[in-house]
Amino acid sequence: MAAIQLVRQVGTGQQLELKAMREVQIADTGVEYLSWSLRETYSRHYALVTLVPGTLLTKQMISSVRPELGPSAARVGLALKAGQFPSGLKPGYRVQVIHAPLQGGSAGRYRVLAPSALIDGVEKPVTGGSPGLISVIVDSTVSPAVAAYASSGEIALAELPASR
C-alpha cells in the first residue's frame, strides 16, 4: 500500500503541505493509513496534534476544519520589535501573550492576556529596525485588548516550548 509519511514537522492547527509529504510503501497491517493517491485532498487538512517527521498519517491526526478557528477564536496581527518576542518562532508554536506596560502608573504590572496562543504566521523583519510581523490565534474575548496593547507596543510573547 502507498501511504503518506511526513518529512517535516507540522504544528497543531497548521495546514498540511504537499512538500511535507512523501510516498512510502507499507504492508497492510489493518491500520487505516492515509493513501498517497489522496495527498492533494489531505493537503487541505489541518493537524489536530503536532506531527513529527517520519509519521505515517491516519484520519485521527487531521481535520478538514481548522481546530483553532472555532466561533470563539480571533486572529490578531502583531508588529513586534526585538526583545518583545523570542527568536525562532514558527507557525504552530504556542506562546503566552503578555501585557507589558511601558510607562505610567501600570508600568511593571505584567499580565498574561492569553496563556496559550497559537502562532499562525511569522514574517521576519525586513531591516534591523523594522518589526517582526506575527499573527496569533487567541480567544475572541481577549483579542480587543491584545490588539489595543499591541498597537501601543505593550505586548510581549513568551514561547511555551513544551507545547510544540
N, C-alpha and C positions, 0 to 999 in steps of 0.2 A: 504494500500500500504506500502511496506517496502522501506524506504528511507535511505539515508546516512546522518548521523549527525556527526559533528566533536566533538572530545573530547579534542583536543589540538589545540593551535594556529598554523596556517600555514601562514608564511610571504609571501608577494608578491614575485612571481618568484620562490618560493620553491615548490618542488615536494610533492604531497600528499602522505602520507604513510598509509598503512593499519592500523597500530597501532593508527593512528589519527582519525580513523573512527569507528562508531558503527551503528548498525541497530536500527531504530525506526519505529514504525507503525504510519502512519498518515492517515487522511481522504483524499479522493480525492477532492481537492479544486479547481482544474483547473490549479494550478501552477505546472510546469513540474519539480518536484524534481528528482534528480538522483536516479535510482533504486539500492537498495542494491545488487541485483543479478549481477550488473556490476561493483562492487567495485574493482575487480582486474584490469579491464581496466582503471578505473579512478585513480588508484594508480600510473599510469604512466603519469599523467597530472600535470600541474603546476597552482598555484594560480595566478589569474590576479590581485587580491587585497588581503590585509591581511584578513584572515578568522579566526574568533574567535570561541572558544568552544561554542557549542550549535547551530551553524549554520547548517541549512539544505541546502545541496548543490544543485545548479542549474547549467545548462550548461554555463550560462553567467559568472560564477565565475571562470571557469577554462579553460585551453587551453592545447592542446596536444603538442604545441610548446612553449618552454621556452621564455617568453616575453622579458627578459633582454638580451638574447643572439642573437640579430639580427646581421646583417652584420657589424655594426659599433661598436660592443662591444668586449671587451677583458677581460679575467680573469687573474688577476695578484696575485701572491703569495707574501705575506709579512711576514718576520720574525721580529717581533717587541718585544721590551723589555718593562717591566713595566714602565709606565709613557708615553709611546707612544700611548697607546690606553686605553679607559675606560674599567673597568671590566664589566662582564656580557653581552658582545656582543654575539649575536646569529645569525645564518643564517636568512636572511630576514630583518634584521635591516638595516637602512640607516645611512651612515656616510659621513662626509667630509673627503677627503684625502688632507692633508696639507703638503707642503714642509716646513720643519723646519730646516734651515741650522745650522750646528754645529759650524762652525768657519769661519774665513777669512772675506773678505770684505762683504759677504752677510749675515753674522750672524745677527739674529734678524729681517731679512726681510722675514716674513712668507707669503706664497702664497697658496691659495686654488687651487689645481690641478683638483679636481673632487668635485663639490658641493653636489652631492647626489649619492654616490657609494653604491652598494648593497653588503652586507656581504653574501658571498656564502658558506664559510666554516670557522670553528673556531676549532683549536686544542689547548688545554691547554698546558702550559709549563710542561715538564717532571720534571724539578727541578727548584728551585727558581732562578737560574742564567740563565736558558735557555729561549729562546724567545718563544712568543706565535706565532703560525702559523695561519695567517688569509688570506683567499682568498677574493678578492673584484672584482666586475664587474664594469668596467669603460669604458668610450668611448675610442675607439682604438686610437684616436688622442692624448690622454694623457698617454696611457699605457707605452710607452717607458720612459717618464720622471718619472712616478710613479715607474717603475721597477729600473731605474738607481738610483734615490734618496733612494729607499728602500735598495738597496744593500750597500749604504754608511751610513745607519742609520739615514737618514734625512727625514723620513716620520713619521707623527703623524696622528691619526684618532680622529675625534670628532663625537660622536653619535648625531643623529638627532632624539630624542625620539618621536617627534610629527609625524614622518613618519612610526612608527611601524605599 
